[in-house]
Amino acid sequence: MDDLSTYAVADFIPFTADVYFRLIERVSEAWWPLHLLTLGVGLAAAALAWSGRARIAGGLLAAALAWVGATFLVGKYAQLNWAGTWFGWAFVIAAALLVPLAFAESRSARRNRRISVPGLAGLALVVLGVPGYPFIAPLAGRGWAQAEVFGIHPDPTAVAALGIALLMLRGYRMWLAAVVPALWCLVSALTLQVLSAPWAQVLYAAVGVALLGMLWRGLADFGSGRV
Amino acid sequence: MSNITRRQILKLIAAGAAGVTLNPALAAAPTGMLRKPIPSSGERIPVIGMGTWKTFNVGDDRELRLARTEVLEEFFRHGGGMVDCSPMYGSSGEVMGFALEQLGTTEPLFSAEKVWTDDGSATREQVADLESTWGVAPFDLMQIHNLVAWQEHLETLQEMKQQGSVRYIGITTSHGRRHEEFERVMANEDIDFVQLTYSITSREAERRLLPLARERGIAVIANMPYDRGPLIKGLKAREQLPDWAGQEFDCSTWADFLLKFIVSHPSVTCAIPATSRVDHMNENMQAGAGDMPGPELRERMARHIESL
């Protein structure tokens, strides 16, 4: 067994920054103007989750996760990183899992209209992941062509998935739905860190906010006897 | 041997000649590139090769594939030979196949690939896949990547070498990992090449592996000559070459300084710096020509780097 201390994170990233950011750009070009639809899907999923219609919200989010897993991660990213296929299938499995989780939540008829810390955390993540994320690339000086969009690229999709999970799910269902998006956010943050992209911190922060919201909700539910 | 190819014969004829390529499109003046012998055969190869980790992994991006083709063309134009790759490097093998097809030749190439699978019975299958990916057969050198399932792969590779399906075989490691096991394989098995990390700031191999390679007649490929890249970037950004370097041997760039240190070691056959840029390729290849430092000067070079 190799001594893990001899490895750097960079040893697991087999491509350079220019190649990765060109991939973001090329995928964007290939699917334009689908972005307008996927952004609409993201906003609709968030609104439906907020209003307690978890079934439709879960279905829309599942479609976005599966699409990004298949087209971006398996279709393109896997050319650069042999682990891309695993990540892609993880997105597809997360999407498949989300559907029964959302259906089970719907039957409990919970609504989430009351403002709470987990609800605000979920909203913040949705705002970041859906309308906010495309602005990161231009703000970082990389131009609109490299803007990352919910339903097209994995980072905003994962961030928004964390937010929507917080808005519409509770208990073990919320935690299960968050596993793959949170892991991807961490993997991508490490990747961006190696590529010297300062917005890696945004993904760490997103996972932190999601974790805070989920723990808060878990403790609140435990205190109120819901769990 | 009945299955020696035209390409192998040409290479043997060309052994010892100074870097004149066989494709008119790549023809250039003799480059003066130093060549060192592979101990197991006497065939001489250029001391500066090319790695592909990260730099050639560009997927199906045609624009970047063409840019990498220019890098390979420059490499051949300077008399380069060994190109090293691995299935672990994403699309690098496919990009190499694309570049070779664009250049329309594999003649100057000394192709070095790796078997990288836990499945010890999949050696032939993976080699066949790699041949198809590169458009090259047989590979000049097939190595076992990081000693993964090395016993099974080595047995098959030895058979394949006997059958002429690969010309040379070897093992690899990097960053000083598994040196004890690496040493055991070197001491006990019949291999032509080892690939390991050796640079002016990573000299662990000097203790046991490089002397053992010399004793056992094994060629040595030095990977990570710039310590993943930051070494030369930092030196270029912050430091001036010492005046004495240019006076004592042919050294006009930090690439000269770092690469000549490596390839002037008597046990090292070649170094394989990786780059995605033509100007950097130029610098790397210049380092394979001209005077090389002797033992005393090499120590002075190492002390100088330590002092920075």
Interface residues (C-beta under 8 A of the other chain):
Chain A: D2 D3 T6 Y7 A8 A10 D11 I13 P14 F15 T16 D18 V19 R22 L23 R26 K76 Q79 L80 N81 W82
Chain B: W53 K54 T55 N57 V58 G59 D60 D61 L64 P87 M88 Y89 G90 S91 N146 H175 G176 R177 R178 R228 S276
